[in-house]
Amino acid sequence: MDAETVIIHARFAPNGTIVEISERPAGLDPQDWFNFLSYQAADSYQALAGGRGVFRLTRAAVDAFKTEATAKAA
């Protein structure tokens, strides 16, 4: 795995909503951040067992997504 790769971990509740997700910008709730990433980077998502999943993105992409998501939330 490349040193530039960031793994964003997501944890789901039994009803399918997001309980926790890493790299979340201030001002966004976990579900909004997951939805944003799902629309922008669906091809980098991997579902895991136990109600979890990960996005594998570059640091540059994560920083750009954070900036864009924060601007849209304002």
Biopython code that builds the backbone (N, CA, C, O; Angstrom):
import numpy as np
from Bio.PDB.StructureBuilder import StructureBuilder

atoms = [
    (1, "MET", "N", (0.846, -1.176, 0.000)),
    (1, "MET", "CA", (0.000, 0.000, 0.000)),
    (1, "MET", "C", (0.893, 1.242, 0.000)),
    (1, "MET", "O", (1.907, 1.290, 0.697)),
    (2, "ASP", "N", (0.519, 2.200, -0.757)),
    (2, "ASP", "CA", (1.256, 3.447, -0.920)),
    (2, "ASP", "C", (1.153, 4.306, 0.339)),
    (2, "ASP", "O", (0.114, 4.313, 0.999)),
    (3, "ALA", "N", (2.213, 5.022, 0.672)),
    (3, "ALA", "CA", (2.215, 5.898, 1.849)),
    (3, "ALA", "C", (1.236, 7.054, 1.696)),
    (3, "ALA", "O", (0.818, 7.643, 2.694)),
    (4, "GLU", "N", (0.863, 7.389, 0.465)),
    (4, "GLU", "CA", (-0.068, 8.477, 0.200)),
    (4, "GLU", "C", (-1.524, 8.037, 0.340)),
    (4, "GLU", "O", (-2.421, 8.880, 0.299)),
    (5, "THR", "N", (-1.775, 6.762, 0.500)),
    (5, "THR", "CA", (-3.139, 6.250, 0.580)),
    (5, "THR", "C", (-3.719, 6.472, 1.973)),
    (5, "THR", "O", (-3.080, 6.176, 2.983)),
    (6, "VAL", "N", (-4.932, 6.994, 2.007)),
    (6, "VAL", "CA", (-5.667, 7.206, 3.253)),
    (6, "VAL", "C", (-6.834, 6.237, 3.257)),
    (6, "VAL", "O", (-7.562, 6.130, 2.270)),
    (7, "ILE", "N", (-7.014, 5.536, 4.355)),
    (7, "ILE", "CA", (-8.145, 4.623, 4.490)),
    (7, "ILE", "C", (-9.150, 5.273, 5.429)),
    (7, "ILE", "O", (-8.860, 5.531, 6.598)),
    (8, "ILE", "N", (-10.332, 5.529, 4.895)),
    (8, "ILE", "CA", (-11.412, 6.121, 5.681)),
    (8, "ILE", "C", (-12.337, 4.985, 6.110)),
    (8, "ILE", "O", (-12.969, 4.333, 5.278)),
    (9, "HIS", "N", (-12.404, 4.762, 7.406)),
    (9, "HIS", "CA", (-13.212, 3.680, 7.958)),
    (9, "HIS", "C", (-14.616, 4.184, 8.276)),
    (9, "HIS", "O", (-14.789, 5.274, 8.821)),
    (10, "ALA", "N", (-15.615, 3.373, 7.925)),
    (10, "ALA", "CA", (-17.008, 3.696, 8.238)),
    (10, "ALA", "C", (-17.616, 2.535, 9.017)),
    (10, "ALA", "O", (-17.342, 1.368, 8.736)),
    (11, "ARG", "N", (-18.444, 2.877, 10.000)),
    (11, "ARG", "CA", (-19.138, 1.851, 10.790)),
    (11, "ARG", "C", (-20.627, 2.140, 10.723)),
    (11, "ARG", "O", (-21.062, 3.267, 10.960)),
    (12, "PHE", "N", (-21.401, 1.121, 10.401)),
    (12, "PHE", "CA", (-22.839, 1.243, 10.226)),
    (12, "PHE", "C", (-23.606, 0.760, 11.446)),
    (12, "PHE", "O", (-23.157, -0.138, 12.158)),
    (13, "ALA", "N", (-24.768, 1.363, 11.682)),
    (13, "ALA", "CA", (-25.717, 0.877, 12.686)),
    (13, "ALA", "C", (-26.519, -0.266, 12.038)),
    (13, "ALA", "O", (-26.496, -0.410, 10.815)),
    (14, "PRO", "N", (-27.215, -1.066, 12.827)),
    (14, "PRO", "CA", (-28.018, -2.151, 12.265)),
    (14, "PRO", "C", (-29.061, -1.681, 11.238)),
    (14, "PRO", "O", (-29.453, -2.451, 10.360)),
    (15, "ASN", "N", (-29.506, -0.433, 11.343)),
    (15, "ASN", "CA", (-30.511, 0.063, 10.389)),
    (15, "ASN", "C", (-29.890, 0.636, 9.110)),
    (15, "ASN", "O", (-30.613, 1.133, 8.247)),
    (16, "GLY", "N", (-28.564, 0.573, 8.978)),
    (16, "GLY", "CA", (-27.885, 1.011, 7.768)),
    (16, "GLY", "C", (-27.371, 2.434, 7.789)),
    (16, "GLY", "O", (-26.729, 2.863, 6.830)),
    (17, "THR", "N", (-27.630, 3.178, 8.848)),
    (17, "THR", "CA", (-27.091, 4.534, 8.934)),
    (17, "THR", "C", (-25.656, 4.482, 9.432)),
    (17, "THR", "O", (-25.232, 3.501, 10.043)),
    (18, "ILE", "N", (-24.920, 5.542, 9.165)),
    (18, "ILE", "CA", (-23.516, 5.620, 9.576)),
    (18, "ILE", "C", (-23.422, 6.088, 11.029)),
    (18, "ILE", "O", (-24.015, 7.099, 11.404)),
    (19, "VAL", "N", (-22.682, 5.354, 11.826)),
    (19, "VAL", "CA", (-22.468, 5.704, 13.229)),
    (19, "VAL", "C", (-21.166, 6.479, 13.376)),
    (19, "VAL", "O", (-21.116, 7.496, 14.068)),
    (20, "GLU", "N", (-20.115, 5.995, 12.726)),
    (20, "GLU", "CA", (-18.793, 6.634, 12.790)),
    (20, "GLU", "C", (-18.141, 6.554, 11.424)),
    (20, "GLU", "O", (-18.325, 5.588, 10.684)),
    (21, "ILE", "N", (-17.365, 7.603, 11.099)),
    (21, "ILE", "CA", (-16.565, 7.595, 9.877)),
    (21, "ILE", "C", (-15.364, 8.503, 10.105)),
    (21, "ILE", "O", (-15.497, 9.595, 10.657)),
    (22, "SER", "N", (-14.211, 8.052, 9.684)),
    (22, "SER", "CA", (-12.988, 8.819, 9.925)),
    (22, "SER", "C", (-12.811, 9.936, 8.902)),
    (22, "SER", "O", (-13.494, 9.982, 7.879)),
    (23, "GLU", "N", (-11.876, 10.834, 9.207)),
    (23, "GLU", "CA", (-11.520, 11.967, 8.343)),
    (23, "GLU", "C", (-12.703, 12.912, 8.100)),
    (23, "GLU", "O", (-12.722, 13.639, 7.107)),
    (24, "ARG", "N", (-13.688, 12.902, 9.006)),
    (24, "ARG", "CA", (-14.888, 13.720, 8.823)),
    (24, "ARG", "C", (-14.591, 15.184, 9.115)),
    (24, "ARG", "O", (-14.046, 15.511, 10.170)),
    (25, "PRO", "N", (-14.951, 16.074, 8.179)),
    (25, "PRO", "CA", (-14.748, 17.502, 8.430)),
    (25, "PRO", "C", (-15.684, 18.015, 9.518)),
    (25, "PRO", "O", (-16.784, 17.495, 9.705)),
    (26, "ALA", "N", (-15.236, 19.032, 10.225)),
    (26, "ALA", "CA", (-16.092, 19.665, 11.232)),
    (26, "ALA", "C", (-17.314, 20.244, 10.539)),
    (26, "ALA", "O", (-17.211, 20.804, 9.448)),
    (27, "GLY", "N", (-18.456, 20.111, 11.167)),
    (27, "GLY", "CA", (-19.669, 20.668, 10.605)),
    (27, "GLY", "C", (-20.498, 19.678, 9.802)),
    (27, "GLY", "O", (-21.626, 19.990, 9.420)),
    (28, "LEU", "N", (-19.967, 18.501, 9.541)),
    (28, "LEU", "CA", (-20.732, 17.471, 8.830)),
    (28, "LEU", "C", (-21.018, 16.320, 9.779)),
    (28, "LEU", "O", (-20.144, 15.901, 10.539)),
    (29, "ASP", "N", (-22.237, 15.812, 9.734)),
    (29, "ASP", "CA", (-22.490, 14.629, 10.542)),
    (29, "ASP", "C", (-21.986, 13.401, 9.775)),
    (29, "ASP", "O", (-21.741, 13.485, 8.571)),
    (30, "PRO", "N", (-21.831, 12.275, 10.452)),
    (30, "PRO", "CA", (-21.253, 11.093, 9.801)),
    (30, "PRO", "C", (-22.001, 10.653, 8.540)),
    (30, "PRO", "O", (-21.373, 10.275, 7.552)),
    (31, "GLN", "N", (-23.320, 10.698, 8.564)),
    (31, "GLN", "CA", (-24.099, 10.252, 7.405)),
    (31, "GLN", "C", (-23.872, 11.164, 6.201)),
    (31, "GLN", "O", (-23.762, 10.684, 5.073)),
    (32, "ASP", "N", (-23.801, 12.473, 6.435)),
    (32, "ASP", "CA", (-23.565, 13.415, 5.334)),
    (32, "ASP", "C", (-22.188, 13.206, 4.702)),
    (32, "ASP", "O", (-22.054, 13.275, 3.480)),
    (33, "TRP", "N", (-21.172, 12.953, 5.515)),
    (33, "TRP", "CA", (-19.831, 12.709, 4.999)),
    (33, "TRP", "C", (-19.792, 11.421, 4.190)),
    (33, "TRP", "O", (-19.183, 11.381, 3.120)),
    (34, "PHE", "N", (-20.430, 10.376, 4.684)),
    (34, "PHE", "CA", (-20.494, 9.119, 3.942)),
    (34, "PHE", "C", (-21.222, 9.315, 2.616)),
    (34, "PHE", "O", (-20.760, 8.837, 1.580)),
    (35, "ASN", "N", (-22.356, 10.014, 2.640)),
    (35, "ASN", "CA", (-23.108, 10.254, 1.410)),
    (35, "ASN", "C", (-22.267, 11.026, 0.403)),
    (35, "ASN", "O", (-22.252, 10.690, -0.781)),
    (36, "PHE", "N", (-21.571, 12.055, 0.863)),
    (36, "PHE", "CA", (-20.717, 12.839, -0.015)),
    (36, "PHE", "C", (-19.651, 11.959, -0.663)),
    (36, "PHE", "O", (-19.463, 11.990, -1.879)),
    (37, "LEU", "N", (-18.956, 11.177, 0.159)),
    (37, "LEU", "CA", (-17.917, 10.297, -0.385)),
    (37, "LEU", "C", (-18.497, 9.253, -1.331)),
    (37, "LEU", "O", (-17.867, 8.894, -2.326)),
    (38, "SER", "N", (-19.681, 8.772, -1.028)),
    (38, "SER", "CA", (-20.313, 7.776, -1.897)),
    (38, "SER", "C", (-20.601, 8.343, -3.277)),
    (38, "SER", "O", (-20.447, 7.642, -4.277)),
    (39, "TYR", "N", (-21.012, 9.593, -3.344)),
    (39, "TYR", "CA", (-21.278, 10.233, -4.635)),
    (39, "TYR", "C", (-19.986, 10.578, -5.379)),
    (39, "TYR", "O", (-19.934, 10.490, -6.605)),
    (40, "GLN", "N", (-18.960, 10.965, -4.650)),
    (40, "GLN", "CA", (-17.721, 11.420, -5.266)),
    (40, "GLN", "C", (-16.716, 10.297, -5.543)),
    (40, "GLN", "O", (-15.945, 10.383, -6.499)),
    (41, "ALA", "N", (-16.716, 9.261, -4.730)),
    (41, "ALA", "CA", (-15.661, 8.244, -4.821)),
    (41, "ALA", "C", (-16.196, 6.835, -4.607)),
    (41, "ALA", "O", (-15.574, 6.034, -3.909)),
    (42, "ALA", "N", (-17.331, 6.530, -5.194)),
    (42, "ALA", "CA", (-17.957, 5.222, -4.989)),
    (42, "ALA", "C", (-17.051, 4.074, -5.429)),
    (42, "ALA", "O", (-17.099, 2.991, -4.844)),
    (43, "ASP", "N", (-16.231, 4.296, -6.448)),
    (43, "ASP", "CA", (-15.368, 3.232, -6.957)),
    (43, "ASP", "C", (-14.212, 2.888, -6.020)),
    (43, "ASP", "O", (-13.526, 1.887, -6.224)),
    (44, "SER", "N", (-13.996, 3.702, -5.003)),
    (44, "SER", "CA", (-12.921, 3.411, -4.054)),
    (44, "SER", "C", (-13.446, 2.834, -2.738)),
    (44, "SER", "O", (-12.689, 2.699, -1.777)),
    (45, "TYR", "N", (-14.735, 2.492, -2.689)),
    (45, "TYR", "CA", (-15.345, 1.948, -1.470)),
    (45, "TYR", "C", (-15.302, 0.426, -1.491)),
    (45, "TYR", "O", (-15.492, -0.206, -2.531)),
    (46, "GLN", "N", (-15.048, -0.143, -0.322)),
    (46, "GLN", "CA", (-15.079, -1.593, -0.159)),
    (46, "GLN", "C", (-15.901, -1.919, 1.074)),
    (46, "GLN", "O", (-15.586, -1.465, 2.174)),
    (47, "ALA", "N", (-16.956, -2.708, 0.893)),
    (47, "ALA", "CA", (-17.761, -3.162, 2.018)),
    (47, "ALA", "C", (-17.009, -4.265, 2.756)),
    (47, "ALA", "O", (-16.367, -5.115, 2.140)),
    (48, "LEU", "N", (-17.100, -4.236, 4.076)),
    (48, "LEU", "CA", (-16.471, -5.250, 4.907)),
    (48, "LEU", "C", (-17.533, -5.919, 5.778)),
    (48, "LEU", "O", (-18.659, -5.430, 5.872)),
    (49, "ALA", "N", (-17.187, -7.007, 6.399)),
    (49, "ALA", "CA", (-18.112, -7.707, 7.287)),
    (49, "ALA", "C", (-18.324, -6.926, 8.577)),
    (49, "ALA", "O", (-17.520, -6.065, 8.935)),
    (50, "GLY", "N", (-19.401, -7.230, 9.259)),
    (50, "GLY", "CA", (-19.647, -6.653, 10.573)),
    (50, "GLY", "C", (-20.121, -5.216, 10.555)),
    (50, "GLY", "O", (-19.892, -4.481, 11.515)),
    (51, "GLY", "N", (-20.778, -4.799, 9.481)),
    (51, "GLY", "CA", (-21.304, -3.444, 9.421)),
    (51, "GLY", "C", (-20.226, -2.383, 9.278)),
    (51, "GLY", "O", (-20.322, -1.306, 9.866)),
    (52, "ARG", "N", (-19.200, -2.689, 8.496)),
    (52, "ARG", "CA", (-18.100, -1.752, 8.301)),
    (52, "ARG", "C", (-17.789, -1.632, 6.820)),
    (52, "ARG", "O", (-18.227, -2.448, 6.009)),
    (53, "GLY", "N", (-17.028, -0.607, 6.483)),
    (53, "GLY", "CA", (-16.564, -0.424, 5.119)),
    (53, "GLY", "C", (-15.435, 0.583, 5.108)),
    (53, "GLY", "O", (-15.228, 1.298, 6.088)),
    (54, "VAL", "N", (-14.695, 0.646, 3.996)),
    (54, "VAL", "CA", (-13.581, 1.582, 3.882)),
    (54, "VAL", "C", (-13.562, 2.227, 2.505)),
    (54, "VAL", "O", (-13.930, 1.613, 1.503)),
    (55, "PHE", "N", (-13.126, 3.474, 2.482)),
    (55, "PHE", "CA", (-12.772, 4.162, 1.251)),
    (55, "PHE", "C", (-11.256, 4.220, 1.223)),
    (55, "PHE", "O", (-10.634, 4.545, 2.234)),
    (56, "ARG", "N", (-10.652, 3.912, 0.089)),
    (56, "ARG", "CA", (-9.197, 4.030, -0.081)),
    (56, "ARG", "C", (-8.949, 5.153, -1.078)),
    (56, "ARG", "O", (-9.248, 5.025, -2.265)),
    (57, "LEU", "N", (-8.402, 6.245, -0.582)),
    (57, "LEU", "CA", (-8.204, 7.448, -1.384)),
    (57, "LEU", "C", (-6.809, 8.012, -1.162)),
    (57, "LEU", "O", (-6.146, 7.675, -0.181)),
    (58, "THR", "N", (-6.370, 8.861, -2.064)),
    (58, "THR", "CA", (-5.104, 9.563, -1.856)),
    (58, "THR", "C", (-5.328, 10.701, -0.871)),
    (58, "THR", "O", (-6.454, 11.166, -0.695)),
    (59, "ARG", "N", (-4.268, 11.140, -0.238)),
    (59, "ARG", "CA", (-4.354, 12.261, 0.711)),
    (59, "ARG", "C", (-4.868, 13.509, -0.004)),
    (59, "ARG", "O", (-5.675, 14.254, 0.552)),
    (60, "ALA", "N", (-4.406, 13.739, -1.233)),
    (60, "ALA", "CA", (-4.845, 14.913, -1.988)),
    (60, "ALA", "C", (-6.348, 14.869, -2.249)),
    (60, "ALA", "O", (-7.027, 15.890, -2.140)),
    (61, "ALA", "N", (-6.868, 13.694, -2.593)),
    (61, "ALA", "CA", (-8.302, 13.562, -2.853)),
    (61, "ALA", "C", (-9.102, 13.802, -1.574)),
    (61, "ALA", "O", (-10.128, 14.481, -1.607)),
    (62, "VAL", "N", (-8.647, 13.257, -0.455)),
    (62, "VAL", "CA", (-9.353, 13.445, 0.816)),
    (62, "VAL", "C", (-9.386, 14.926, 1.184)),
    (62, "VAL", "O", (-10.429, 15.445, 1.581)),
    (63, "ASP", "N", (-8.266, 15.597, 1.058)),
    (63, "ASP", "CA", (-8.220, 17.027, 1.386)),
    (63, "ASP", "C", (-9.145, 17.835, 0.480)),
    (63, "ASP", "O", (-9.828, 18.748, 0.943)),
    (64, "ALA", "N", (-9.166, 17.500, -0.811)),
    (64, "ALA", "CA", (-10.053, 18.207, -1.746)),
    (64, "ALA", "C", (-11.517, 17.933, -1.414)),
    (64, "ALA", "O", (-12.342, 18.845, -1.454)),
    (65, "PHE", "N", (-11.844, 16.677, -1.086)),
    (65, "PHE", "CA", (-13.223, 16.336, -0.733)),
    (65, "PHE", "C", (-13.653, 17.043, 0.546)),
    (65, "PHE", "O", (-14.792, 17.498, 0.647)),
    (66, "LYS", "N", (-12.762, 17.138, 1.517)),
    (66, "LYS", "CA", (-13.083, 17.835, 2.765)),
    (66, "LYS", "C", (-13.415, 19.300, 2.493)),
    (66, "LYS", "O", (-14.390, 19.835, 3.022)),
    (67, "THR", "N", (-12.599, 19.937, 1.667)),
    (67, "THR", "CA", (-12.823, 21.342, 1.335)),
    (67, "THR", "C", (-14.152, 21.517, 0.616)),
    (67, "THR", "O", (-14.925, 22.415, 0.948)),
    (68, "GLU", "N", (-14.419, 20.672, -0.357)),
    (68, "GLU", "CA", (-15.664, 20.761, -1.124)),
    (68, "GLU", "C", (-16.878, 20.474, -0.260)),
    (68, "GLU", "O", (-17.879, 21.186, -0.346)),
    (69, "ALA", "N", (-16.810, 19.452, 0.566)),
    (69, "ALA", "CA", (-17.946, 19.096, 1.418)),
    (69, "ALA", "C", (-18.244, 20.195, 2.441)),
    (69, "ALA", "O", (-19.405, 20.490, 2.722)),
    (70, "THR", "N", (-17.192, 20.794, 2.994)),
    (70, "THR", "CA", (-17.376, 21.865, 3.971)),
    (70, "THR", "C", (-18.014, 23.078, 3.304)),
    (70, "THR", "O", (-18.885, 23.721, 3.889)),
    (71, "ALA", "N", (-17.587, 23.394, 2.086)),
    (71, "ALA", "CA", (-18.163, 24.542, 1.362)),
    (71, "ALA", "C", (-19.632, 24.309, 1.051)),
    (71, "ALA", "O", (-20.436, 25.235, 1.157)),
    (72, "LYS", "N", (-20.002, 23.079, 0.666)),
    (72, "LYS", "CA", (-21.397, 22.779, 0.351)),
    (72, "LYS", "C", (-22.265, 22.775, 1.601)),
    (72, "LYS", "O", (-23.451, 23.096, 1.528)),
    (73, "ALA", "N", (-21.691, 22.416, 2.751)),
    (73, "ALA", "CA", (-22.462, 22.342, 3.985)),
    (73, "ALA", "C", (-22.723, 23.738, 4.565)),
    (73, "ALA", "O", (-23.661, 23.922, 5.340)),
    (74, "ALA", "N", (-21.914, 24.695, 4.197)),
    (74, "ALA", "CA", (-22.045, 26.058, 4.754)),
    (74, "ALA", "C", (-23.214, 26.820, 4.169)),
    (74, "ALA", "O", (-23.448, 27.970, 4.538)),
]
sb = StructureBuilder()
sb.init_structure("model")
sb.init_model(0)
sb.init_chain("A")
sb.init_seg("    ")
for serial, (resi, resn, name, xyz) in enumerate(atoms, 1):
    if name == "N":
        sb.init_residue(resn, " ", resi, " ")
    sb.init_atom(name, np.array(xyz, "f"), 0.0, 1.0, " ", f" {name:<3s}", serial, name[0])
structure = sb.get_structure()
